[in-house]
Amino acid sequence: FTSPWTSPCVGLRKHREHPRKHALTAPQLAALGRVLEGERSPYVKSLVLLLMLTGARKCEILGLQWKDVDLEAGRALLRRTKTGGDVVQPLAPRAVQALRALPIVAGSPYVFPGVKPGRHMVDPIQPFKAALARAGLPAGTTFHDLRRSYGTNLARLGYTAEAIAAALHNSTDVAAKVYVSISAELVDEMTIAHERALRAPRKALPR
């Protein structure tokens, strides 16, 4: 028996997904941080700052509870991370300052409480896009790009993939390399640096 039915997808080419490589530079992140100072919502301001300053995943920060935050020690416990367990996240002084400024909502365990009781805040997409516009940054920048930017800028500072994997709470340095995108600008810098090294006068060998 042969069915007369034919799938409408026959002959269609599959769309190939390409991994995102977009990352903000340190000056661009600094610009975003400056415009966040004028953000009306302290929750939006603190959320974006924490994503910028920790490199943590959005779901990990949104799900953060006050019982897991130690502002005196500058530490937060991220629960049920993608790697399968809980991890301790160091908090930079600016991140601690942002958390101290947050109002605590009675009855909600979450640092970023949602509109619905017992739920955390959902993605503040529109305020984030508005902040990007005020900072003059690419409109297509996503929350996850802040994590990639964290890894990329650590690479610019000279940290190894293994060290960056630890900072990003990845299980392997291979996974971390996904977030360490090398921009064309950096390739240009390396090319010029290499050429300068070749032109540098060599010291005479001792006789």
C-alpha positions as CSV (number, residue, x, y, z in Angstrom):
1,F,0.0,0.0,0.0
2,T,1.4,3.4,-1.0
3,S,0.0,6.5,0.7
4,P,-0.8,9.4,-1.7
5,W,0.0,11.9,1.1
6,T,3.3,13.8,0.7
7,S,4.8,15.9,3.4
8,P,4.7,19.6,2.5
9,C,8.3,19.9,4.0
10,V,9.7,17.6,1.3
11,G,12.4,19.5,-0.7
12,L,12.7,22.4,1.8
13,R,16.2,23.2,3.0
14,K,16.6,23.3,6.8
15,H,17.6,26.6,8.3
16,R,21.1,26.3,9.8
17,E,21.4,28.0,13.2
18,H,24.6,29.9,13.8
19,P,25.9,30.4,17.3
20,R,25.7,34.0,18.5
21,K,29.0,35.8,18.9
22,H,27.8,39.2,19.9
23,A,29.5,40.6,23.0
24,L,29.7,44.1,24.5
25,T,33.1,45.6,25.1
26,A,34.1,46.9,28.6
27,P,33.4,50.6,27.5
28,Q,30.0,49.5,26.2
29,L,29.2,47.8,29.4
30,A,30.3,50.9,31.3
31,A,27.9,53.0,29.1
32,L,25.1,50.6,30.0
33,G,25.9,50.9,33.6
34,R,25.8,54.7,33.5
35,V,22.3,54.8,31.9
36,L,21.0,52.3,34.4
37,E,21.6,54.9,37.1
38,G,18.6,56.8,35.7
39,E,16.4,53.6,35.6
40,R,13.1,54.2,37.4
41,S,12.7,50.6,38.5
42,P,15.3,49.5,41.1
43,Y,14.5,45.9,40.2
44,V,15.4,46.4,36.5
45,K,18.5,48.3,37.4
46,S,19.7,45.7,39.8
47,L,18.9,42.8,37.6
48,V,20.8,44.1,34.6
49,L,23.7,45.1,36.8
50,L,23.9,41.7,38.4
51,L,23.9,40.0,35.0
52,M,26.7,42.4,33.9
53,L,28.8,42.0,37.0
54,T,28.5,38.2,37.6
55,G,28.1,36.6,34.2
56,A,25.4,34.4,35.8
57,R,22.5,33.1,33.8
58,K,19.3,35.1,33.8
59,C,17.2,32.3,35.3
60,E,19.7,32.0,38.1
61,I,19.5,35.7,39.1
62,L,15.7,35.9,38.6
63,G,15.3,32.9,40.9
64,L,17.6,34.3,43.6
65,Q,16.0,34.3,47.1
66,W,17.0,36.6,50.0
67,K,17.8,33.6,52.2
68,D,20.6,32.7,49.8
69,V,22.2,36.2,49.8
70,D,24.9,37.3,52.2
71,L,25.6,40.9,51.6
72,E,28.2,41.2,54.4
73,A,30.2,38.4,52.9
74,G,29.5,39.5,49.3
75,R,28.2,36.1,48.3
76,A,25.0,34.6,46.8
77,L,24.0,31.0,46.5
78,L,22.7,30.2,43.0
79,R,20.3,27.2,43.2
80,R,19.8,24.5,40.7
81,T,22.2,25.8,38.1
82,K,22.5,24.4,34.6
83,T,25.5,22.3,35.8
84,G,23.1,20.5,38.1
85,G,24.1,21.8,41.5
86,D,24.2,24.9,43.7
87,V,27.1,27.3,43.3
88,V,28.5,30.2,45.3
89,Q,28.5,33.4,43.3
90,P,30.9,36.2,44.5
91,L,29.4,39.7,44.4
92,A,31.4,42.7,43.4
93,P,31.0,45.8,45.6
94,R,28.7,47.5,43.0
95,A,26.5,44.4,42.9
96,V,26.2,44.4,46.7
97,Q,25.3,48.1,46.6
98,A,22.6,47.4,44.0
99,L,21.1,44.7,46.2
100,R,21.1,46.8,49.3
101,A,19.0,49.4,47.5
102,L,16.3,46.9,46.6
103,P,13.0,47.0,48.5
104,I,12.1,43.7,50.2
105,V,8.5,42.8,49.4
106,A,6.7,41.2,52.3
107,G,5.5,37.7,51.6
108,S,7.9,37.1,48.7
109,P,11.1,35.1,49.1
110,Y,12.5,36.4,45.9
111,V,15.0,39.2,45.5
112,F,13.2,40.1,42.3
113,P,9.5,39.5,43.1
114,G,6.9,39.1,40.4
115,V,3.4,40.5,40.0
116,K,1.9,37.1,40.9
117,P,2.2,36.0,44.5
118,G,4.9,33.4,45.1
119,R,6.5,34.0,41.7
120,H,9.6,35.9,40.7
121,M,9.9,38.7,38.1
122,V,9.6,37.8,34.4
123,D,12.0,39.2,31.8
124,P,11.9,43.0,31.7
125,I,12.5,43.0,28.0
126,Q,11.1,46.5,27.2
127,P,13.0,48.4,29.9
128,F,16.2,46.5,28.9
129,K,15.8,47.5,25.3
130,A,15.1,51.1,26.3
131,A,18.3,51.2,28.4
132,L,20.2,49.8,25.4
133,A,18.8,52.6,23.2
134,R,19.8,55.3,25.8
135,A,23.3,53.9,25.9
136,G,23.6,53.8,22.1
137,L,24.1,50.0,22.1
138,P,22.9,47.4,19.5
139,A,19.2,46.8,19.8
140,G,19.6,43.1,19.2
141,T,21.7,42.7,22.5
142,T,20.1,40.0,24.7
143,F,20.4,39.2,28.4
144,H,22.5,36.2,27.5
145,D,24.9,38.4,25.6
146,L,25.8,40.0,28.9
147,R,27.0,36.6,30.0
148,R,29.0,36.2,26.8
149,S,30.4,39.7,27.3
150,Y,31.5,38.8,30.8
151,G,33.5,35.8,29.5
152,T,34.9,37.7,26.5
153,N,36.2,40.6,28.7
154,L,37.8,38.2,31.1
155,A,39.6,36.7,28.1
156,R,40.7,40.2,27.1
157,L,42.1,40.6,30.6
158,G,44.3,37.6,30.0
159,Y,42.4,34.9,32.0
160,T,42.5,31.3,30.6
161,A,39.5,29.4,29.4
162,E,39.8,27.2,32.4
163,A,39.6,30.2,34.8
164,I,36.7,31.6,32.8
165,A,34.9,28.3,33.0
166,A,35.1,28.5,36.8
167,A,33.9,32.1,36.8
168,L,30.9,31.2,34.6
169,H,30.2,28.0,36.6
170,N,30.7,25.8,33.5
171,S,31.7,22.2,34.0
172,T,34.5,22.4,31.4
173,D,36.7,25.0,29.7
174,V,35.4,23.8,26.4
175,A,31.9,25.1,27.4
176,A,33.4,28.4,28.4
177,K,35.0,28.9,25.0
178,V,31.5,29.3,23.6
179,Y,31.3,32.6,25.5
180,V,34.8,33.8,24.7
181,S,34.3,35.4,21.3
182,I,37.3,37.0,19.7
183,S,36.2,40.1,17.9
184,A,37.7,41.3,14.6
185,E,39.0,44.3,16.5
186,L,41.0,42.0,18.8
187,V,42.3,40.0,15.9
188,D,43.6,43.3,14.4
189,E,45.3,44.2,17.7
190,M,47.0,40.8,17.8
191,T,48.1,41.0,14.2
192,I,49.7,44.5,14.8
193,A,51.3,43.3,18.0
194,H,52.8,40.4,16.2
195,E,54.2,42.5,13.5
196,R,55.7,45.0,16.0
197,A,57.4,42.1,17.8
198,L,59.0,41.1,14.5
199,R,60.3,44.6,13.9
200,A,61.6,45.1,17.4
201,P,65.4,45.4,17.5
202,R,67.0,42.2,18.7
203,K,69.7,42.2,21.4
204,A,73.1,41.2,20.3
205,L,74.0,37.7,21.3
206,P,76.8,37.4,23.9
207,R,80.1,36.4,22.3
